[in-house]
Amino acid sequence: MNIFKARKSRSFKQKAHYLYLRFKRLRDNPHQVALGVAISLFINWLPILGFHTILIILLCWMFRANILAGLLASFLGNPWTLPAMFWLDYEVGLRLMNAFDFTFKGFLPDFLDQIIPIHIVHWAEKMFLTALLGSLPIATLTGVASYFITYSFVHNSRKLLIKKDNPNNV
């Protein structure tokens, strides 16, 4: 037996199918699974790089949602999709600010100028807070829609599994 034999790697299609089956076979009730996905997709839209996974786990635990479903859904916010998501957040934030004639100028406390270099404070006021503002409506719509879609998917797939296991008890 050769212990150094290279293992054949799976293709993207095989990995996606594995994640689909893993998601489909989660043990919690449809509400907990759907809530985990909704929390994850809500958090993925927020421009808080580096904190997505921690917040997903924490919020799923607090709301008794399925943590594994949340983590599986968090893969939708990946290095290829996040730049487009954050650009859309910023654009929506700018449109909201223009529509309501709102600005973040002076939003952060003045003492931050002495602690943090001024250009970082201006960046935070201009870019980050604008993107955060724009992410809130998008994240809310995505979270609510994903909850109902996931709930119906899990509920219906479990009904089909029960029907498949007991064909006489329809």
CNS distance restraints for C-alpha pairs under 8 A (distance, minus, plus):
assign (resid  10 and name CA) (resid  14 and name CA) 5.89 0.50 0.50
assign (resid  10 and name CA) (resid  15 and name CA) 6.38 0.50 0.50
assign (resid  11 and name CA) (resid  15 and name CA) 6.31 0.50 0.50
assign (resid  12 and name CA) (resid  16 and name CA) 6.07 0.50 0.50
assign (resid  13 and name CA) (resid  17 and name CA) 6.11 0.50 0.50
assign (resid  14 and name CA) (resid  18 and name CA) 6.11 0.50 0.50
assign (resid  15 and name CA) (resid  19 and name CA) 6.25 0.50 0.50
assign (resid  16 and name CA) (resid  20 and name CA) 6.12 0.50 0.50
assign (resid  17 and name CA) (resid  21 and name CA) 6.19 0.50 0.50
assign (resid  18 and name CA) (resid  22 and name CA) 6.04 0.50 0.50
assign (resid  19 and name CA) (resid  23 and name CA) 5.99 0.50 0.50
assign (resid  19 and name CA) (resid  72 and name CA) 7.57 0.50 0.50
assign (resid  20 and name CA) (resid  24 and name CA) 6.08 0.50 0.50
assign (resid  21 and name CA) (resid  25 and name CA) 6.18 0.50 0.50
assign (resid  22 and name CA) (resid  26 and name CA) 6.58 0.50 0.50
assign (resid  23 and name CA) (resid  69 and name CA) 6.57 0.50 0.50
assign (resid  23 and name CA) (resid  72 and name CA) 7.54 0.50 0.50
assign (resid  24 and name CA) (resid 154 and name CA) 6.73 0.50 0.50
assign (resid  24 and name CA) (resid 157 and name CA) 7.49 0.50 0.50
assign (resid  26 and name CA) (resid  33 and name CA) 7.55 0.50 0.50
assign (resid  26 and name CA) (resid  69 and name CA) 7.70 0.50 0.50
assign (resid  28 and name CA) (resid  32 and name CA) 6.09 0.50 0.50
assign (resid  28 and name CA) (resid  33 and name CA) 6.32 0.50 0.50
assign (resid  28 and name CA) (resid  66 and name CA) 6.84 0.50 0.50
assign (resid  29 and name CA) (resid  33 and name CA) 6.50 0.50 0.50
assign (resid  30 and name CA) (resid  34 and name CA) 5.95 0.50 0.50
assign (resid  30 and name CA) (resid 150 and name CA) 7.83 0.50 0.50
assign (resid  30 and name CA) (resid 151 and name CA) 5.32 0.50 0.50
assign (resid  30 and name CA) (resid 152 and name CA) 7.92 0.50 0.50
assign (resid  30 and name CA) (resid 154 and name CA) 5.61 0.50 0.50
assign (resid  30 and name CA) (resid 155 and name CA) 5.81 0.50 0.50
assign (resid  31 and name CA) (resid  35 and name CA) 5.95 0.50 0.50
assign (resid  31 and name CA) (resid  65 and name CA) 7.86 0.50 0.50
assign (resid  31 and name CA) (resid 151 and name CA) 6.17 0.50 0.50
assign (resid  32 and name CA) (resid  36 and name CA) 6.19 0.50 0.50
assign (resid  32 and name CA) (resid  64 and name CA) 6.92 0.50 0.50
assign (resid  32 and name CA) (resid  65 and name CA) 4.43 0.50 0.50
assign (resid  32 and name CA) (resid  66 and name CA) 5.27 0.50 0.50
assign (resid  33 and name CA) (resid  37 and name CA) 6.44 0.50 0.50
assign (resid  33 and name CA) (resid  65 and name CA) 6.33 0.50 0.50
assign (resid  33 and name CA) (resid  66 and name CA) 5.06 0.50 0.50
assign (resid  33 and name CA) (resid  69 and name CA) 5.79 0.50 0.50
assign (resid  33 and name CA) (resid  70 and name CA) 7.83 0.50 0.50
assign (resid  33 and name CA) (resid 150 and name CA) 7.57 0.50 0.50
assign (resid  33 and name CA) (resid 151 and name CA) 7.35 0.50 0.50
assign (resid  33 and name CA) (resid 154 and name CA) 7.87 0.50 0.50
assign (resid  34 and name CA) (resid  38 and name CA) 6.09 0.50 0.50
assign (resid  34 and name CA) (resid  65 and name CA) 7.88 0.50 0.50
assign (resid  34 and name CA) (resid  66 and name CA) 8.00 0.50 0.50
assign (resid  34 and name CA) (resid  69 and name CA) 7.80 0.50 0.50
assign (resid  34 and name CA) (resid 146 and name CA) 7.34 0.50 0.50
assign (resid  34 and name CA) (resid 147 and name CA) 4.86 0.50 0.50
assign (resid  34 and name CA) (resid 148 and name CA) 7.25 0.50 0.50
assign (resid  34 and name CA) (resid 149 and name CA) 7.99 0.50 0.50
assign (resid  34 and name CA) (resid 150 and name CA) 5.06 0.50 0.50
assign (resid  34 and name CA) (resid 151 and name CA) 5.06 0.50 0.50
assign (resid  34 and name CA) (resid 154 and name CA) 7.96 0.50 0.50
assign (resid  35 and name CA) (resid  39 and name CA) 6.05 0.50 0.50
assign (resid  35 and name CA) (resid  60 and name CA) 7.79 0.50 0.50
assign (resid  35 and name CA) (resid  65 and name CA) 5.50 0.50 0.50
assign (resid  35 and name CA) (resid  66 and name CA) 7.19 0.50 0.50
assign (resid  35 and name CA) (resid 147 and name CA) 5.97 0.50 0.50
assign (resid  36 and name CA) (resid  40 and name CA) 6.17 0.50 0.50
assign (resid  36 and name CA) (resid  60 and name CA) 5.83 0.50 0.50
assign (resid  36 and name CA) (resid  65 and name CA) 4.85 0.50 0.50
assign (resid  36 and name CA) (resid  66 and name CA) 4.96 0.50 0.50
assign (resid  36 and name CA) (resid  67 and name CA) 6.04 0.50 0.50
assign (resid  36 and name CA) (resid  68 and name CA) 7.70 0.50 0.50
assign (resid  36 and name CA) (resid  69 and name CA) 5.42 0.50 0.50
assign (resid  36 and name CA) (resid  70 and name CA) 4.34 0.50 0.50
assign (resid  37 and name CA) (resid  41 and name CA) 6.16 0.50 0.50
assign (resid  37 and name CA) (resid  69 and name CA) 5.69 0.50 0.50
assign (resid  37 and name CA) (resid  70 and name CA) 4.74 0.50 0.50
assign (resid  37 and name CA) (resid  72 and name CA) 7.95 0.50 0.50
assign (resid  37 and name CA) (resid  73 and name CA) 5.60 0.50 0.50
assign (resid  37 and name CA) (resid  74 and name CA) 7.99 0.50 0.50
assign (resid  37 and name CA) (resid 143 and name CA) 7.78 0.50 0.50
assign (resid  37 and name CA) (resid 146 and name CA) 6.88 0.50 0.50
assign (resid  37 and name CA) (resid 147 and name CA) 6.74 0.50 0.50
assign (resid  37 and name CA) (resid 150 and name CA) 7.39 0.50 0.50
assign (resid  38 and name CA) (resid  42 and name CA) 6.04 0.50 0.50
assign (resid  38 and name CA) (resid  70 and name CA) 7.63 0.50 0.50
assign (resid  38 and name CA) (resid 142 and name CA) 7.49 0.50 0.50
assign (resid  38 and name CA) (resid 143 and name CA) 4.33 0.50 0.50
assign (resid  38 and name CA) (resid 144 and name CA) 6.56 0.50 0.50
assign (resid  38 and name CA) (resid 145 and name CA) 7.94 0.50 0.50
assign (resid  38 and name CA) (resid 146 and name CA) 5.51 0.50 0.50
assign (resid  38 and name CA) (resid 147 and name CA) 5.06 0.50 0.50
assign (resid  39 and name CA) (resid  43 and name CA) 6.17 0.50 0.50
assign (resid  39 and name CA) (resid  56 and name CA) 6.56 0.50 0.50
assign (resid  39 and name CA) (resid  59 and name CA) 7.20 0.50 0.50
assign (resid  39 and name CA) (resid  60 and name CA) 6.96 0.50 0.50
assign (resid  39 and name CA) (resid  70 and name CA) 6.75 0.50 0.50
assign (resid  39 and name CA) (resid 143 and name CA) 6.44 0.50 0.50
assign (resid  40 and name CA) (resid  44 and name CA) 6.08 0.50 0.50
assign (resid  40 and name CA) (resid  56 and name CA) 5.60 0.50 0.50
assign (resid  40 and name CA) (resid  70 and name CA) 4.95 0.50 0.50
assign (resid  40 and name CA) (resid  71 and name CA) 7.03 0.50 0.50
assign (resid  40 and name CA) (resid  73 and name CA) 6.01 0.50 0.50
assign (resid  40 and name CA) (resid  74 and name CA) 5.50 0.50 0.50
assign (resid  40 and name CA) (resid 143 and name CA) 7.91 0.50 0.50
assign (resid  41 and name CA) (resid  45 and name CA) 6.68 0.50 0.50
assign (resid  41 and name CA) (resid  73 and name CA) 6.73 0.50 0.50
assign (resid  41 and name CA) (resid  74 and name CA) 6.65 0.50 0.50
assign (resid  41 and name CA) (resid  76 and name CA) 7.79 0.50 0.50
assign (resid  41 and name CA) (resid  77 and name CA) 7.91 0.50 0.50
assign (resid  41 and name CA) (resid 139 and name CA) 7.01 0.50 0.50
assign (resid  41 and name CA) (resid 142 and name CA) 6.59 0.50 0.50
assign (resid  41 and name CA) (resid 143 and name CA) 5.70 0.50 0.50
assign (resid  41 and name CA) (resid 146 and name CA) 7.61 0.50 0.50
assign (resid  42 and name CA) (resid  46 and name CA) 7.24 0.50 0.50
assign (resid  42 and name CA) (resid 139 and name CA) 4.50 0.50 0.50
assign (resid  42 and name CA) (resid 140 and name CA) 6.28 0.50 0.50
assign (resid  42 and name CA) (resid 142 and name CA) 6.45 0.50 0.50
assign (resid  42 and name CA) (resid 143 and name CA) 4.96 0.50 0.50
assign (resid  43 and name CA) (resid  52 and name CA) 6.13 0.50 0.50
assign (resid  43 and name CA) (resid  55 and name CA) 7.31 0.50 0.50
assign (resid  43 and name CA) (resid  56 and name CA) 6.78 0.50 0.50
assign (resid  43 and name CA) (resid 139 and name CA) 7.18 0.50 0.50
assign (resid  44 and name CA) (resid  52 and name CA) 6.34 0.50 0.50
assign (resid  44 and name CA) (resid  74 and name CA) 6.64 0.50 0.50
assign (resid  44 and name CA) (resid  76 and name CA) 7.77 0.50 0.50
assign (resid  44 and name CA) (resid  77 and name CA) 5.46 0.50 0.50
assign (resid  44 and name CA) (resid 139 and name CA) 7.80 0.50 0.50
assign (resid  45 and name CA) (resid  77 and name CA) 7.73 0.50 0.50
assign (resid  45 and name CA) (resid  85 and name CA) 6.51 0.50 0.50
assign (resid  45 and name CA) (resid  86 and name CA) 7.30 0.50 0.50
assign (resid  45 and name CA) (resid  89 and name CA) 7.62 0.50 0.50
assign (resid  45 and name CA) (resid 135 and name CA) 5.81 0.50 0.50
assign (resid  45 and name CA) (resid 136 and name CA) 7.87 0.50 0.50
assign (resid  45 and name CA) (resid 138 and name CA) 7.23 0.50 0.50
assign (resid  45 and name CA) (resid 139 and name CA) 5.42 0.50 0.50
assign (resid  46 and name CA) (resid  86 and name CA) 7.86 0.50 0.50
assign (resid  46 and name CA) (resid 131 and name CA) 7.99 0.50 0.50
assign (resid  46 and name CA) (resid 132 and name CA) 6.21 0.50 0.50
assign (resid  46 and name CA) (resid 135 and name CA) 5.64 0.50 0.50
assign (resid  46 and name CA) (resid 136 and name CA) 7.36 0.50 0.50
assign (resid  46 and name CA) (resid 139 and name CA) 7.26 0.50 0.50
assign (resid  47 and name CA) (resid  86 and name CA) 6.26 0.50 0.50
assign (resid  47 and name CA) (resid  89 and name CA) 7.97 0.50 0.50
assign (resid  47 and name CA) (resid 128 and name CA) 7.20 0.50 0.50
assign (resid  47 and name CA) (resid 131 and name CA) 6.64 0.50 0.50
assign (resid  47 and name CA) (resid 132 and name CA) 6.09 0.50 0.50
assign (resid  47 and name CA) (resid 135 and name CA) 7.47 0.50 0.50
assign (resid  48 and name CA) (resid  52 and name CA) 6.78 0.50 0.50
assign (resid  51 and name CA) (resid  55 and name CA) 5.99 0.50 0.50
assign (resid  52 and name CA) (resid  56 and name CA) 6.05 0.50 0.50
assign (resid  52 and name CA) (resid  74 and name CA) 7.94 0.50 0.50
assign (resid  53 and name CA) (resid  57 and name CA) 6.20 0.50 0.50
assign (resid  53 and name CA) (resid  71 and name CA) 7.23 0.50 0.50
assign (resid  53 and name CA) (resid  74 and name CA) 7.40 0.50 0.50
assign (resid  54 and name CA) (resid  58 and name CA) 6.12 0.50 0.50
assign (resid  55 and name CA) (resid  59 and name CA) 5.88 0.50 0.50
assign (resid  56 and name CA) (resid  60 and name CA) 5.89 0.50 0.50
assign (resid  56 and name CA) (resid  67 and name CA) 7.62 0.50 0.50
assign (resid  56 and name CA) (resid  70 and name CA) 6.46 0.50 0.50
assign (resid  56 and name CA) (resid  71 and name CA) 7.21 0.50 0.50
assign (resid  57 and name CA) (resid  61 and name CA) 6.06 0.50 0.50
assign (resid  57 and name CA) (resid  67 and name CA) 5.97 0.50 0.50
assign (resid  57 and name CA) (resid  70 and name CA) 7.44 0.50 0.50
assign (resid  57 and name CA) (resid  71 and name CA) 7.58 0.50 0.50
assign (resid  58 and name CA) (resid  62 and name CA) 6.14 0.50 0.50
assign (resid  59 and name CA) (resid  63 and name CA) 6.04 0.50 0.50
assign (resid  60 and name CA) (resid  64 and name CA) 5.68 0.50 0.50
assign (resid  60 and name CA) (resid  65 and name CA) 4.61 0.50 0.50
assign (resid  60 and name CA) (resid  66 and name CA) 6.30 0.50 0.50
assign (resid  60 and name CA) (resid  67 and name CA) 5.50 0.50 0.50
assign (resid  60 and name CA) (resid  70 and name CA) 7.13 0.50 0.50
assign (resid  61 and name CA) (resid  65 and name CA) 6.25 0.50 0.50
assign (resid  61 and name CA) (resid  66 and name CA) 7.79 0.50 0.50
assign (resid  61 and name CA) (resid  67 and name CA) 6.86 0.50 0.50
assign (resid  65 and name CA) (resid  70 and name CA) 8.00 0.50 0.50
assign (resid  66 and name CA) (resid  70 and name CA) 6.41 0.50 0.50
assign (resid  67 and name CA) (resid  71 and name CA) 6.18 0.50 0.50
assign (resid  68 and name CA) (resid  72 and name CA) 6.08 0.50 0.50
assign (resid  69 and name CA) (resid  73 and name CA) 6.14 0.50 0.50
assign (resid  70 and name CA) (resid  74 and name CA) 6.13 0.50 0.50
assign (resid  71 and name CA) (resid  75 and name CA) 7.08 0.50 0.50
assign (resid  74 and name CA) (resid  78 and name CA) 7.81 0.50 0.50
assign (resid  76 and name CA) (resid  81 and name CA) 7.28 0.50 0.50
assign (resid  77 and name CA) (resid  81 and name CA) 5.86 0.50 0.50
assign (resid  77 and name CA) (resid  82 and name CA) 5.64 0.50 0.50
assign (resid  78 and name CA) (resid  82 and name CA) 5.79 0.50 0.50
assign (resid  79 and name CA) (resid  83 and name CA) 7.19 0.50 0.50
assign (resid  80 and name CA) (resid  84 and name CA) 7.92 0.50 0.50
assign (resid  81 and name CA) (resid  85 and name CA) 6.22 0.50 0.50
assign (resid  82 and name CA) (resid  86 and name CA) 5.96 0.50 0.50
assign (resid  83 and name CA) (resid  87 and name CA) 6.07 0.50 0.50
assign (resid  84 and name CA) (resid  88 and name CA) 6.18 0.50 0.50
assign (resid  85 and name CA) (resid  89 and name CA) 6.17 0.50 0.50
assign (resid  86 and name CA) (resid  90 and name CA) 6.15 0.50 0.50
assign (resid  86 and name CA) (resid 131 and name CA) 6.70 0.50 0.50
assign (resid  86 and name CA) (resid 135 and name CA) 7.84 0.50 0.50
assign (resid  87 and name CA) (resid  91 and name CA) 6.21 0.50 0.50
assign (resid  87 and name CA) (resid 131 and name CA) 7.78 0.50 0.50
assign (resid  88 and name CA) (resid  92 and name CA) 6.07 0.50 0.50
assign (resid  88 and name CA) (resid 134 and name CA) 7.72 0.50 0.50
assign (resid  88 and name CA) (resid 135 and name CA) 7.98 0.50 0.50
assign (resid  89 and name CA) (resid  93 and name CA) 6.02 0.50 0.50
assign (resid  89 and name CA) (resid 130 and name CA) 7.78 0.50 0.50
assign (resid  89 and name CA) (resid 131 and name CA) 4.75 0.50 0.50
assign (resid  89 and name CA) (resid 132 and name CA) 6.90 0.50 0.50
assign (resid  89 and name CA) (resid 133 and name CA) 7.56 0.50 0.50
assign (resid  89 and name CA) (resid 134 and name CA) 4.51 0.50 0.50
assign (resid  89 and name CA) (resid 135 and name CA) 4.66 0.50 0.50
assign (resid  89 and name CA) (resid 138 and name CA) 7.56 0.50 0.50
assign (resid  90 and name CA) (resid  94 and name CA) 6.13 0.50 0.50
assign (resid  90 and name CA) (resid 127 and name CA) 7.15 0.50 0.50
assign (resid  90 and name CA) (resid 130 and name CA) 5.74 0.50 0.50
assign (resid  90 and name CA) (resid 131 and name CA) 3.97 0.50 0.50
assign (resid  90 and name CA) (resid 132 and name CA) 7.56 0.50 0.50
assign (resid  90 and name CA) (resid 133 and name CA) 7.98 0.50 0.50
assign (resid  90 and name CA) (resid 134 and name CA) 5.80 0.50 0.50
assign (resid  90 and name CA) (resid 135 and name CA) 7.60 0.50 0.50
assign (resid  91 and name CA) (resid  95 and name CA) 6.28 0.50 0.50
assign (resid  91 and name CA) (resid 131 and name CA) 7.49 0.50 0.50
assign (resid  91 and name CA) (resid 134 and name CA) 7.04 0.50 0.50
assign (resid  92 and name CA) (resid  96 and name CA) 6.14 0.50 0.50
assign (resid  92 and name CA) (resid 131 and name CA) 7.63 0.50 0.50
assign (resid  92 and name CA) (resid 133 and name CA) 7.98 0.50 0.50
assign (resid  92 and name CA) (resid 134 and name CA) 4.63 0.50 0.50
assign (resid  92 and name CA) (resid 135 and name CA) 7.47 0.50 0.50
assign (resid  93 and name CA) (resid  97 and name CA) 6.11 0.50 0.50
assign (resid  93 and name CA) (resid 130 and name CA) 4.90 0.50 0.50
assign (resid  93 and name CA) (resid 131 and name CA) 5.52 0.50 0.50
assign (resid  93 and name CA) (resid 132 and name CA) 7.29 0.50 0.50
assign (resid  93 and name CA) (resid 133 and name CA) 5.21 0.50 0.50
assign (resid  93 and name CA) (resid 134 and name CA) 3.55 0.50 0.50
assign (resid  93 and name CA) (resid 135 and name CA) 7.24 0.50 0.50
assign (resid  94 and name CA) (resid  98 and name CA) 6.11 0.50 0.50
assign (resid  94 and name CA) (resid 130 and name CA) 6.36 0.50 0.50
assign (resid  94 and name CA) (resid 131 and name CA) 7.99 0.50 0.50
assign (resid  94 and name CA) (resid 134 and name CA) 7.32 0.50 0.50
assign (resid  95 and name CA) (resid  99 and name CA) 5.97 0.50 0.50
assign (resid  96 and name CA) (resid 100 and name CA) 6.21 0.50 0.50
assign (resid  96 and name CA) (resid 102 and name CA) 7.99 0.50 0.50
assign (resid  96 and name CA) (resid 134 and name CA) 7.17 0.50 0.50
assign (resid  97 and name CA) (resid 101 and name CA) 5.55 0.50 0.50
assign (resid  97 and name CA) (resid 102 and name CA) 4.71 0.50 0.50
assign (resid  97 and name CA) (resid 103 and name CA) 6.43 0.50 0.50
assign (resid  97 and name CA) (resid 130 and name CA) 7.91 0.50 0.50
assign (resid  98 and name CA) (resid 102 and name CA) 6.53 0.50 0.50
assign (resid 104 and name CA) (resid 108 and name CA) 7.87 0.50 0.50
assign (resid 104 and name CA) (resid 125 and name CA) 5.61 0.50 0.50
assign (resid 104 and name CA) (resid 126 and name CA) 6.91 0.50 0.50
assign (resid 104 and name CA) (resid 129 and name CA) 7.34 0.50 0.50
assign (resid 104 and name CA) (resid 130 and name CA) 7.87 0.50 0.50
assign (resid 105 and name CA) (resid 125 and name CA) 6.49 0.50 0.50
assign (resid 105 and name CA) (resid 126 and name CA) 7.86 0.50 0.50
assign (resid 106 and name CA) (resid 110 and name CA) 7.46 0.50 0.50
assign (resid 106 and name CA) (resid 125 and name CA) 7.95 0.50 0.50
assign (resid 107 and name CA) (resid 125 and name CA) 7.09 0.50 0.50
assign (resid 108 and name CA) (resid 112 and name CA) 7.42 0.50 0.50
assign (resid 108 and name CA) (resid 121 and name CA) 7.79 0.50 0.50
assign (resid 108 and name CA) (resid 125 and name CA) 7.18 0.50 0.50
assign (resid 110 and name CA) (resid 114 and name CA) 7.97 0.50 0.50
assign (resid 111 and name CA) (resid 115 and name CA) 6.86 0.50 0.50
assign (resid 112 and name CA) (resid 116 and name CA) 5.62 0.50 0.50
assign (resid 112 and name CA) (resid 121 and name CA) 7.21 0.50 0.50
assign (resid 113 and name CA) (resid 117 and name CA) 6.25 0.50 0.50
assign (resid 113 and name CA) (resid 118 and name CA) 5.38 0.50 0.50
assign (resid 113 and name CA) (resid 121 and name CA) 6.87 0.50 0.50
assign (resid 114 and name CA) (resid 118 and name CA) 7.98 0.50 0.50
assign (resid 116 and name CA) (resid 120 and name CA) 6.84 0.50 0.50
assign (resid 116 and name CA) (resid 121 and name CA) 6.86 0.50 0.50
assign (resid 117 and name CA) (resid 121 and name CA) 6.75 0.50 0.50
assign (resid 118 and name CA) (resid 122 and name CA) 6.25 0.50 0.50
assign (resid 119 and name CA) (resid 123 and name CA) 6.06 0.50 0.50
assign (resid 120 and name CA) (resid 124 and name CA) 6.09 0.50 0.50
assign (resid 121 and name CA) (resid 125 and name CA) 6.25 0.50 0.50
assign (resid 122 and name CA) (resid 126 and name CA) 5.99 0.50 0.50
assign (resid 123 and name CA) (resid 127 and name CA) 5.51 0.50 0.50
assign (resid 123 and name CA) (resid 128 and name CA) 6.93 0.50 0.50
assign (resid 124 and name CA) (resid 128 and name CA) 4.88 0.50 0.50
assign (resid 124 and name CA) (resid 129 and name CA) 6.16 0.50 0.50
assign (resid 125 and name CA) (resid 129 and name CA) 5.58 0.50 0.50
assign (resid 125 and name CA) (resid 130 and name CA) 7.37 0.50 0.50
assign (resid 126 and name CA) (resid 130 and name CA) 6.12 0.50 0.50
assign (resid 127 and name CA) (resid 131 and name CA) 6.11 0.50 0.50
assign (resid 128 and name CA) (resid 132 and name CA) 6.01 0.50 0.50
assign (resid 129 and name CA) (resid 133 and name CA) 6.04 0.50 0.50
assign (resid 130 and name CA) (resid 134 and name CA) 6.22 0.50 0.50
assign (resid 131 and name CA) (resid 135 and name CA) 5.98 0.50 0.50
assign (resid 132 and name CA) (resid 136 and name CA) 6.58 0.50 0.50
assign (resid 133 and name CA) (resid 137 and name CA) 7.95 0.50 0.50
assign (resid 134 and name CA) (resid 138 and name CA) 7.07 0.50 0.50
assign (resid 135 and name CA) (resid 139 and name CA) 5.71 0.50 0.50
assign (resid 136 and name CA) (resid 140 and name CA) 6.02 0.50 0.50
assign (resid 137 and name CA) (resid 141 and name CA) 6.18 0.50 0.50
assign (resid 138 and name CA) (resid 142 and name CA) 6.06 0.50 0.50
assign (resid 139 and name CA) (resid 143 and name CA) 5.86 0.50 0.50
assign (resid 140 and name CA) (resid 144 and name CA) 6.12 0.50 0.50
assign (resid 141 and name CA) (resid 145 and name CA) 6.02 0.50 0.50
assign (resid 142 and name CA) (resid 146 and name CA) 5.87 0.50 0.50
assign (resid 143 and name CA) (resid 147 and name CA) 6.12 0.50 0.50
assign (resid 144 and name CA) (resid 148 and name CA) 6.67 0.50 0.50
assign (resid 145 and name CA) (resid 149 and name CA) 6.21 0.50 0.50
assign (resid 146 and name CA) (resid 150 and name CA) 5.77 0.50 0.50
assign (resid 147 and name CA) (resid 151 and name CA) 5.92 0.50 0.50
assign (resid 148 and name CA) (resid 152 and name CA) 6.17 0.50 0.50
assign (resid 149 and name CA) (resid 153 and name CA) 6.16 0.50 0.50
assign (resid 150 and name CA) (resid 154 and name CA) 6.05 0.50 0.50
assign (resid 151 and name CA) (resid 155 and name CA) 5.94 0.50 0.50
assign (resid 152 and name CA) (resid 156 and name CA) 5.85 0.50 0.50
assign (resid 153 and name CA) (resid 157 and name CA) 5.97 0.50 0.50
assign (resid 154 and name CA) (resid 158 and name CA) 6.12 0.50 0.50
assign (resid 155 and name CA) (resid 159 and name CA) 6.32 0.50 0.50
assign (resid 156 and name CA) (resid 160 and name CA) 6.25 0.50 0.50
assign (resid 157 and name CA) (resid 161 and name CA) 6.25 0.50 0.50
assign (resid 158 and name CA) (resid 162 and name CA) 6.19 0.50 0.50
assign (resid 159 and name CA) (resid 163 and name CA) 6.15 0.50 0.50
assign (resid 160 and name CA) (resid 164 and name CA) 5.98 0.50 0.50
assign (resid 161 and name CA) (resid 165 and name CA) 6.13 0.50 0.50
assign (resid 162 and name CA) (resid 166 and name CA) 6.08 0.50 0.50
assign (resid 163 and name CA) (resid 167 and name CA) 5.47 0.50 0.50
assign (resid 163 and name CA) (resid 169 and name CA) 7.35 0.50 0.50
assign (resid 163 and name CA) (resid 170 and name CA) 6.51 0.50 0.50
assign (resid 166 and name CA) (resid 170 and name CA) 7.48 0.50 0.50
